Amino acid sequence: MSGEDFSQRVERAFVELITERAEREGYKKGEFAAKVWPEMSAKAAATRWNSVRIKASHTGKPQSVPIADAQRMASVLGTELSYLLVVATENAKKQK
């Protein structure tokens, strides 16, 4: 992850952690996205989740995760956001 600062590594570690936990809970990508963004169509939610996980089509880079979205993700998983951020921070520290 050369060229990225620590905050970006934490954000990517957070997304990886959310992805792993969602898969462990048995959520399919589109199903998880629909629960995180219920106000969107299922297709739009899935596209947004894909942009966060992998890359946005217009920039080629992953989309950032606003705190509000991070809280929604944590709520869907039934886990405190603060705990997930601590775990993601520790995981990011291991990535050198």
N, C-alpha and C positions, 0 to 999 in steps of 0.2 A: 504494500500500500504506500509506495513512495510518493512523496508530494502531498500527502494528506496530513492534516494535523490530528492531534489526539481526539478532539471532539468529533471529527468525522469517523475515526476508528470506533469510537464508542457508539455512534449512531449505526454503523454497519454491524457491529457486534450485537446491538439491540435487535436489529431486523433479523439477523441470523437466529438469535435466541427465540424471538417470537415465531419465526418460521418453524423451528424445531419443535417448540411446544405445541403449536397448532397441529402439526403433523402427528405428534404423539397423542394428542387428544382425539385424533381421528378426523379432523376437519380436512376437507378437500380445499384447494386454494380458493375456488369460487365461493364455496360455502362460508369459509372464514371471512372473506372480503364482504360478503353480503351481510354478515352479522356486525362487522365493524362499521360499515357505511349503509345502514338500512334505508336511508333516505334516497339512495341512488338505485338505479336499475342494477340488476345482478351483473350484467355485462360491464357497465361503467365501473362498478365496485371492483370487479375482477381485473379490469385494465389498470385501475389505480393501484391495487395491491401488486400487480406485476411491475408497475413503474417504480414502486418502492423497493421491491425485492431485487429486481434485476436492472432495468434501465428504462428511462422514459424514451419514447420514440423520437421526440424532437431534439433531445440533447445527447442521447447516447450514454447518459449517466443515471445512476439511481436517483429517484426523487427523495428529497429530504422528508423527515417525519416530524410534523408539528406535534407539540406536546399534547394537544387535544386528541390527535389520532393515536398517539402512544397510549393515552389513557383509555381510549376506546378499545384498543387491542388488549391491554391488560385486563379490562373489565370482561371482555369476551372470554378470556382465558381463566377468569376468576382469581387473578393474582394481583397483588399490589404493584402499582407502577414503580414505586420507590425500590422495591425488592428487585424487580427486573432491571432497573437501571444500575443497581449495585453489581449485579451479576454481569451485566454487559460491560461495565467499567472494568471489572476484574478480567474479563475475557480480552478486552482491548489492550490491557496492560501486558498480557502474555504475547500479543502480536507485536513483534518487533521487526 
